[in-house]
Amino acid sequence: METVEVFGQYKVYIDSGVLKNLDKIVDLTKFSKVVVITDEKIPNNHLGQFERIIVPSGEGYKNIETVRIIWKKLLDLRADRKSLVINLGGGVIGDMGGFAAGTFMRGLKFLQVPTTLLAAVDASVGGKVGIDFEGVKNLIGSFNQPIGVIVDVDTFQSLPDREFVSGFGEIIKHGIIADANYFKEVTSKKPRDFSKEELIGIIKKSCQIKAEIISSDEKESGSRKLLNFGHTIGHAIESDSLSSDQPLLHGEAVSIGMMAEAVISQQVGYISQEGVLKIKNALENAGLPTDYKIKDQKRIIELLSRDKKSEAGSVNWTLIKDIGEAIINQPVSEDKIIPALQFIAG
């Protein structure tokens, strides 16, 4: 079993079949009750021995109305302050379940059990929990650390290819912002061509990169902003896509966002055109999108101005100097943003 320590507070456990040994990793006898929050698409054979709160699946349900349902069901199940919540599912469940647990009775302990590759390398690590509000992704939330993260790679076997490939959006991002050799490694094959053992190693390395970045900056006042590369434009187009009949997956939106923000990085004098094309080719070879049909450019600009990372109406961007090296708190004028939006629009 591979492990990664986060903040010196808890560990990420990564292996095949690790969920079968849950009671050997977490002392469940310490808790008065164990409640699993999951969605309607998760098989019942995962942690089926515990009481479950089942919510609708999808980003469109990551809102205060669904949280109210979770709170009500926790109350009906007589959960108390010594209860444990297990968030079993993708990033939506991890974000929303962590937020619901952290606010019920002023905070229940919770365990993250991601069942998507994307959640395993992103949402489950670092303690960001929250919900979408008024069309803005993750606008309401807090920093609330789990007691642990358990990644069972066997749960990824049934993922549709699109969901699995989406996880590589964040994996490739980790290479772009922090480790050129890792970027080369994770783009050396198609996502589904990596063996189970290689995948375990990739998840461990991505979690290590994230843990190292956030170790001295839990609440995103400094170095943690490196992880925002691709997310400023990515969140805007992801929010925009929610009103369409084919909403983007998070990893897909981050891929398109990275493409746009790589173009911005080039325009302000950082990464070379060759580097931008290298990123574009890597994302496309992985099966990730690099373009997005923008119907209303003004709406995208408006969503950017409402981004939770903005200060005094201005967004501090994370840009890249080269593959493996990112830089935070960069001002970007609108005349640099428009050409990047035009680039991804094709």
C-alpha positions as CSV (number, residue, x, y, z in Angstrom):
1,M,0.0,0.0,0.0
2,E,1.3,3.5,-0.9
3,T,0.7,6.4,1.4
4,V,1.2,10.1,1.3
5,E,1.0,12.4,4.4
6,V,-0.8,15.7,4.2
7,F,-0.1,18.6,6.6
8,G,1.3,16.0,9.0
9,Q,-2.4,15.5,10.0
10,Y,-3.6,12.6,7.9
11,K,-2.6,10.1,5.2
12,V,-3.8,9.2,1.7
13,Y,-3.9,5.4,1.4
14,I,-3.6,4.1,-2.2
15,D,-3.9,0.5,-3.3
16,S,-6.0,-2.1,-5.0
17,G,-8.7,-3.6,-2.8
18,V,-7.9,-1.3,0.1
19,L,-11.6,-0.6,0.9
20,K,-11.9,-4.2,2.1
21,N,-9.4,-3.3,4.9
22,L,-11.1,-0.1,6.0
23,D,-11.4,-1.2,9.6
24,K,-7.7,-1.9,9.7
25,I,-6.9,1.7,8.6
26,V,-9.6,3.6,10.6
27,D,-10.7,2.6,14.1
28,L,-14.4,2.6,13.5
29,T,-15.2,1.6,17.1
30,K,-14.3,5.2,18.2
31,F,-17.5,6.5,16.4
32,S,-21.1,6.3,17.6
33,K,-22.3,5.9,14.1
34,V,-20.9,5.7,10.5
35,V,-22.9,7.3,7.7
36,V,-21.9,7.1,4.0
37,I,-22.8,10.0,1.7
38,T,-22.9,8.9,-1.9
39,D,-24.8,9.3,-5.1
40,E,-27.2,7.2,-7.0
41,K,-24.5,5.9,-9.5
42,I,-22.2,4.4,-6.9
43,P,-22.6,0.6,-6.5
44,N,-24.1,-0.6,-3.3
45,N,-21.2,-3.1,-2.8
46,H,-18.9,-0.3,-1.8
47,L,-19.2,0.1,2.0
48,G,-22.6,-1.4,1.9
49,Q,-22.5,-2.3,5.6
50,F,-23.2,1.3,6.6
51,E,-26.3,3.5,6.6
52,R,-26.3,5.6,3.4
53,I,-27.5,9.1,2.3
54,I,-28.0,8.9,-1.4
55,V,-28.1,12.2,-3.4
56,P,-28.6,12.9,-7.2
57,S,-25.4,12.6,-9.3
58,G,-23.8,15.6,-11.0
59,E,-22.4,19.1,-10.6
60,G,-25.8,20.5,-11.1
61,Y,-26.8,19.2,-7.7
62,K,-23.8,20.6,-5.8
63,N,-25.9,23.3,-4.1
64,I,-27.4,24.4,-0.8
65,E,-30.7,22.5,-1.6
66,T,-28.9,19.1,-1.7
67,V,-26.9,20.1,1.5
68,R,-30.2,20.7,3.2
69,I,-31.3,17.2,2.3
70,I,-28.0,15.8,3.7
71,W,-28.4,17.8,7.0
72,K,-32.1,16.5,7.3
73,K,-31.1,12.9,6.8
74,L,-28.2,13.2,9.2
75,L,-30.7,14.5,11.7
76,D,-33.2,11.7,11.0
77,L,-30.4,9.1,11.4
78,R,-29.6,10.6,14.8
79,A,-26.0,11.4,13.9
80,D,-24.2,13.1,16.7
81,R,-20.9,14.9,17.2
82,K,-19.1,11.5,17.6
83,S,-20.4,10.2,14.3
84,L,-18.2,9.7,11.2
85,V,-19.2,10.7,7.7
86,I,-17.7,8.8,4.8
87,N,-17.9,10.7,1.5
88,L,-18.0,7.9,-1.2
89,G,-17.9,9.2,-4.8
90,G,-16.4,11.8,-7.1
91,G,-15.4,15.3,-6.5
92,V,-19.0,16.6,-6.1
93,I,-19.6,14.2,-3.2
94,G,-16.2,14.9,-1.6
95,D,-16.8,18.7,-1.8
96,M,-20.4,18.7,-0.8
97,G,-20.2,15.9,1.8
98,G,-17.2,17.5,3.5
99,F,-19.1,20.8,3.6
100,A,-22.2,19.2,5.0
101,A,-20.3,17.2,7.6
102,G,-18.2,20.3,8.6
103,T,-21.3,22.4,9.3
104,F,-23.6,19.8,10.9
105,M,-23.5,20.2,14.7
106,R,-20.5,22.5,14.2
107,G,-18.5,19.8,12.6
108,L,-18.4,16.0,12.2
109,K,-15.3,14.1,11.4
110,F,-15.2,12.8,7.8
111,L,-13.3,10.4,5.6
112,Q,-12.8,10.9,1.9
113,V,-13.2,7.8,-0.3
114,P,-12.9,9.0,-3.9
115,T,-14.3,6.7,-6.6
116,T,-13.1,8.7,-9.6
117,L,-9.5,9.3,-10.6
118,L,-10.1,13.0,-10.7
119,A,-11.3,13.1,-7.1
120,A,-8.4,11.0,-6.0
121,V,-5.7,13.4,-7.3
122,D,-7.7,16.6,-6.7
123,A,-10.8,17.2,-4.6
124,S,-10.1,14.6,-1.9
125,V,-6.7,16.0,-0.9
126,G,-6.2,19.4,0.8
127,G,-9.4,20.1,2.7
128,K,-11.3,22.4,0.3
129,V,-15.0,21.7,0.7
130,G,-17.9,23.6,-0.6
131,I,-20.8,24.0,-3.1
132,D,-21.7,26.1,-6.1
133,F,-23.9,29.2,-5.7
134,E,-25.7,31.5,-8.2
135,G,-23.9,29.8,-11.1
136,V,-20.4,30.3,-9.7
137,K,-18.4,27.1,-9.0
138,N,-17.3,26.5,-5.4
139,L,-18.3,30.0,-4.3
140,I,-19.5,28.8,-0.8
141,G,-17.2,26.7,1.3
142,S,-14.5,26.4,3.8
143,F,-11.2,24.6,4.6
144,N,-11.9,21.5,6.5
145,Q,-9.5,18.6,6.7
146,P,-10.7,14.9,6.6
147,I,-9.3,12.3,9.0
148,G,-7.9,10.4,6.0
149,V,-8.3,9.6,2.3
150,I,-8.7,6.1,1.0
151,V,-8.1,5.5,-2.7
152,D,-9.0,2.1,-4.0
153,V,-8.0,2.0,-7.7
154,D,-10.4,-1.0,-8.2
155,T,-13.3,1.5,-8.0
156,F,-12.0,3.2,-11.2
157,Q,-12.5,0.1,-13.3
158,S,-16.1,0.8,-14.1
159,L,-15.6,4.4,-14.9
160,P,-16.6,5.5,-18.4
161,D,-13.5,6.4,-20.5
162,R,-14.5,10.1,-20.5
163,E,-14.6,10.2,-16.7
164,F,-11.3,8.3,-16.4
165,V,-9.5,10.6,-18.9
166,S,-10.9,13.7,-17.1
167,G,-8.7,12.8,-14.1
168,F,-5.6,13.2,-16.3
169,G,-6.5,16.9,-16.7
170,E,-5.4,17.5,-13.1
171,I,-2.6,14.9,-13.3
172,I,-1.0,16.6,-16.3
173,K,-1.5,20.0,-14.6
174,H,0.6,18.8,-11.7
175,G,3.5,18.1,-14.1
176,I,3.0,21.5,-15.8
177,I,3.2,23.5,-12.6
178,A,5.8,21.5,-10.7
179,D,7.7,18.7,-12.4
180,A,8.7,18.5,-16.1
181,N,9.8,14.8,-15.7
182,Y,6.4,13.9,-14.3
183,F,4.7,15.7,-17.2
184,K,6.8,13.6,-19.6
185,E,5.9,10.4,-17.7
186,V,2.1,10.9,-17.5
187,T,1.9,12.0,-21.1
188,S,4.0,9.1,-22.4
189,K,0.9,6.8,-22.9
190,K,-2.8,7.1,-23.4
191,P,-4.5,7.2,-19.9
192,R,-6.0,3.7,-20.2
193,D,-2.7,2.2,-21.3
194,F,-1.1,2.7,-17.8
195,S,-1.1,-0.5,-15.8
196,K,-2.7,-0.7,-12.3
197,E,0.7,-0.5,-10.7
198,E,1.7,2.5,-12.8
199,L,-1.6,4.2,-12.0
200,I,-1.0,3.7,-8.2
201,G,2.4,5.4,-8.7
202,I,0.9,8.2,-10.7
203,I,-1.8,8.9,-8.0
204,K,0.9,8.8,-5.3
205,K,3.1,11.3,-7.2
206,S,0.2,13.7,-7.9
207,C,-0.9,13.6,-4.2
208,Q,2.8,14.2,-3.2
209,I,3.1,17.2,-5.5
210,K,-0.2,18.6,-4.1
211,A,0.8,17.9,-0.5
212,E,4.2,19.5,-0.9
213,I,2.6,22.7,-2.5
214,I,0.0,23.1,0.2
215,S,2.1,22.0,3.2
216,S,3.0,25.5,4.2
217,D,-0.2,27.2,2.8
218,E,-3.4,25.5,3.9
219,K,-5.7,28.4,3.2
220,E,-4.3,29.6,-0.1
221,S,-2.5,32.8,0.8
222,G,0.7,31.9,-1.1
223,S,2.1,28.8,-2.8
224,R,-1.2,26.9,-2.9
225,K,-2.2,29.3,-5.6
226,L,0.1,27.3,-7.9
227,L,-2.7,24.7,-8.1
228,N,-5.0,27.3,-9.6
229,F,-3.3,27.1,-13.1
230,G,-6.1,26.4,-15.6
231,H,-8.8,27.0,-13.1
232,T,-9.5,30.6,-13.6
233,I,-10.8,30.3,-17.2
234,G,-11.5,26.6,-16.5
235,H,-14.1,27.4,-13.8
236,A,-15.7,30.1,-15.9
237,I,-16.3,27.8,-18.9
238,E,-17.3,24.9,-16.6
239,S,-19.9,27.2,-15.0
240,D,-21.0,28.4,-18.4
241,S,-21.3,24.8,-19.7
242,L,-23.7,23.8,-16.9
243,S,-26.6,25.5,-18.7
244,S,-25.9,23.4,-21.9
245,D,-27.1,19.9,-22.8
246,Q,-23.5,18.7,-22.5
247,P,-21.8,20.2,-19.4
248,L,-18.0,19.8,-19.2
249,L,-16.5,17.5,-16.6
250,H,-14.1,19.3,-14.3
251,G,-10.9,17.8,-15.7
252,E,-12.1,18.7,-19.2
253,A,-12.7,22.3,-18.2
254,V,-9.3,22.5,-16.5
255,S,-7.7,21.1,-19.7
256,I,-9.3,23.9,-21.8
257,G,-8.5,26.4,-19.1
258,M,-4.8,25.3,-19.1
259,M,-4.7,25.8,-22.8
260,A,-6.1,29.3,-22.6
261,E,-3.8,30.3,-19.6
262,A,-0.8,28.8,-21.4
263,V,-1.6,31.2,-24.3
264,I,-1.8,34.1,-21.8
265,S,1.5,33.0,-20.3
266,Q,3.1,33.2,-23.7
267,Q,1.5,36.6,-24.4
268,V,3.0,38.1,-21.3
269,G,6.4,36.9,-22.1
270,Y,6.8,33.6,-20.2
271,I,6.4,30.2,-21.9
272,S,7.5,29.9,-25.5
273,Q,5.2,29.1,-28.4
274,E,6.9,25.7,-28.6
275,G,6.0,25.1,-25.0
276,V,2.3,26.0,-25.6
277,L,2.1,23.6,-28.5
278,K,3.7,20.9,-26.5
279,I,1.0,21.3,-23.8
280,K,-1.7,21.3,-26.5
281,N,-0.4,18.1,-28.1
282,A,-0.1,16.4,-24.7
283,L,-3.6,17.2,-23.7
284,E,-5.1,16.2,-27.0
285,N,-3.1,12.9,-27.1
286,A,-4.5,12.1,-23.7
287,G,-8.0,12.6,-25.1
288,L,-8.7,15.9,-23.3
289,P,-10.4,18.9,-25.0
290,T,-8.4,22.1,-25.8
291,D,-11.3,24.1,-27.3
292,Y,-14.7,25.3,-26.2
293,K,-17.4,27.0,-28.3
294,I,-18.0,30.3,-26.5
295,K,-21.5,31.6,-27.3
296,D,-21.2,34.7,-25.1
297,Q,-17.7,36.1,-24.5
298,K,-19.1,38.8,-22.2
299,R,-20.6,36.2,-20.0
300,I,-17.2,34.4,-19.7
301,I,-15.5,37.8,-18.8
302,E,-18.3,38.4,-16.2
303,L,-17.7,34.9,-14.7
304,L,-14.0,35.7,-14.5
305,S,-14.7,38.9,-12.5
306,R,-16.8,36.9,-10.0
307,D,-14.2,34.3,-9.5
308,K,-13.6,33.6,-5.8
309,K,-9.8,34.2,-6.4
310,S,-10.4,37.8,-7.3
311,E,-9.4,40.7,-5.1
312,A,-10.8,44.2,-5.5
313,G,-12.3,43.0,-8.8
314,S,-9.0,41.8,-10.2
315,V,-7.9,38.2,-10.6
316,N,-4.4,37.2,-9.6
317,W,-3.5,34.7,-12.2
318,T,-1.2,31.6,-12.0
319,L,0.8,31.4,-15.1
320,I,3.7,29.2,-16.4
321,K,7.2,30.2,-17.2
322,D,7.9,26.8,-18.6
323,I,6.7,23.2,-18.3
324,G,7.5,22.4,-14.7
325,E,7.6,26.0,-13.4
326,A,4.6,28.2,-12.5
327,I,4.4,31.6,-11.0
328,I,1.5,33.1,-8.9
329,N,-0.1,36.5,-8.4
330,Q,0.2,37.7,-12.0
331,P,-1.9,40.6,-13.2
332,V,-3.4,40.1,-16.6
333,S,-5.1,42.8,-18.7
334,E,-8.3,42.1,-20.6
335,D,-6.4,42.6,-23.9
336,K,-4.4,39.5,-23.1
337,I,-7.5,37.5,-22.1
338,I,-9.5,38.0,-25.2
339,P,-7.0,36.5,-27.6
340,A,-6.8,33.4,-25.3
341,L,-10.5,33.0,-25.4
342,Q,-10.4,33.3,-29.1
343,F,-7.7,30.7,-29.3
344,I,-9.8,28.1,-27.4
345,A,-12.9,29.0,-29.4
346,G,-11.1,27.8,-32.5
